Amino acid sequence: MRLIALWFGTVMCLLTSCEGGRSVDSRVDAAPNLAQASRNYILKCSVCHGADGAPVLLTAPDLRTSTLDLDEREAIIAYGKGTMPPHQAMLSKAEIRDLALYIEEFRH
């Protein structure tokens, strides 16, 4: 049963990571758009990482206790790690940065 749940969760993570197309956003140095980052998180991340960063899947890390810095989070979002797929083809650099900043709020 646990294996089925793990398989289902992994498939759901992969499917949700394909949600939507890459937006045209070249504002890497602009103020973060945390409202859009929140929407992106709900659509692309919460299936595996939970609405508040608490993992839903056994393989997903707990974002509330993560010690990764902003650059490390950006790299994992962009290029993926382990069972997490890359998102660089679906999110702009600015959206990835904003998402990494948004995730930081779970640690407070």
C-alpha positions as CSV (number, residue, x, y, z in Angstrom):
1,M,0.0,0.0,0.0
2,R,2.8,2.4,0.9
3,L,4.5,1.6,-2.4
4,I,1.3,2.5,-4.3
5,A,1.0,5.8,-2.4
6,L,4.6,6.6,-3.2
7,W,4.2,5.8,-6.9
8,F,0.9,7.8,-7.1
9,G,2.5,10.8,-5.4
10,T,5.5,10.7,-7.7
11,V,3.2,10.6,-10.8
12,M,1.2,13.5,-9.4
13,C,4.4,15.5,-8.8
14,L,5.4,14.9,-12.4
15,L,2.0,15.8,-13.8
16,T,1.7,19.0,-11.8
17,S,5.2,20.1,-12.7
18,C,4.0,20.2,-16.4
19,E,1.1,22.5,-15.5
20,G,1.0,25.6,-17.7
21,G,3.7,27.0,-20.0
22,R,6.7,29.1,-19.4
23,S,5.7,32.7,-18.9
24,V,7.6,35.6,-20.4
25,D,9.1,37.4,-17.4
26,S,12.5,39.1,-17.6
27,R,12.3,40.9,-14.3
28,V,14.9,38.9,-12.4
29,D,16.1,42.0,-10.4
30,A,12.6,43.4,-9.9
31,A,10.6,43.2,-6.6
32,P,9.4,39.7,-5.9
33,N,5.8,38.9,-6.9
34,L,4.9,36.7,-3.9
35,A,1.2,36.5,-4.9
36,Q,2.2,34.8,-8.2
37,A,4.8,32.7,-6.3
38,S,2.0,31.5,-4.0
39,R,-0.1,30.5,-7.0
40,N,2.8,28.8,-8.6
41,Y,3.6,27.0,-5.3
42,I,0.0,25.7,-5.0
43,L,-0.1,24.5,-8.6
44,K,3.4,23.0,-8.9
45,C,4.7,22.2,-5.4
46,S,1.9,21.7,-2.9
47,V,1.0,18.2,-4.2
48,C,4.3,16.9,-2.9
49,H,5.4,19.5,-0.3
50,G,2.0,20.3,1.2
51,A,0.3,23.7,1.4
52,D,2.6,24.9,4.3
53,G,5.8,23.1,3.3
54,A,5.0,19.9,5.4
55,P,5.7,16.9,3.1
56,V,2.8,15.0,1.6
57,L,5.1,12.4,0.0
58,L,7.7,10.3,1.9
59,T,10.4,11.4,-0.6
60,A,9.6,15.2,-0.3
61,P,11.7,17.2,2.1
62,D,10.1,19.2,4.8
63,L,10.4,22.8,3.6
64,R,9.7,24.2,7.1
65,T,12.9,22.8,8.4
66,S,15.1,23.2,5.2
67,T,18.5,24.8,5.7
68,L,19.1,25.5,2.0
69,D,20.0,29.1,1.1
70,L,18.2,31.0,-1.6
71,D,20.6,30.1,-4.3
72,E,20.4,26.4,-3.5
73,R,16.6,26.5,-3.5
74,E,16.6,28.2,-6.9
75,A,18.9,25.6,-8.3
76,I,16.7,22.7,-7.1
77,I,13.6,24.4,-8.4
78,A,15.2,25.0,-11.8
79,Y,17.2,21.8,-12.3
80,G,15.3,19.3,-10.0
81,K,16.8,16.9,-7.5
82,G,16.0,13.2,-6.8
83,T,12.4,12.6,-7.8
84,M,11.6,16.3,-8.2
85,P,11.6,17.3,-11.8
86,P,13.2,20.5,-13.2
87,H,11.0,23.6,-13.7
88,Q,13.3,25.8,-15.7
89,A,11.3,25.1,-18.9
90,M,8.0,26.1,-17.2
91,L,9.0,29.0,-15.0
92,S,11.1,32.1,-15.8
93,K,14.2,32.9,-13.8
94,A,12.2,35.6,-11.9
95,E,9.4,33.2,-11.1
96,I,11.9,30.6,-9.8
97,R,13.5,33.2,-7.6
98,D,10.2,34.4,-6.4
99,L,9.2,30.8,-5.6
100,A,12.4,30.3,-3.7
101,L,11.7,33.4,-1.7
102,Y,8.1,32.3,-1.0
103,I,9.3,28.9,0.3
104,E,11.6,30.7,2.7
105,E,8.5,32.0,4.5
106,F,7.7,28.4,5.6
107,R,10.7,28.5,8.0
108,H,9.4,31.4,10.1
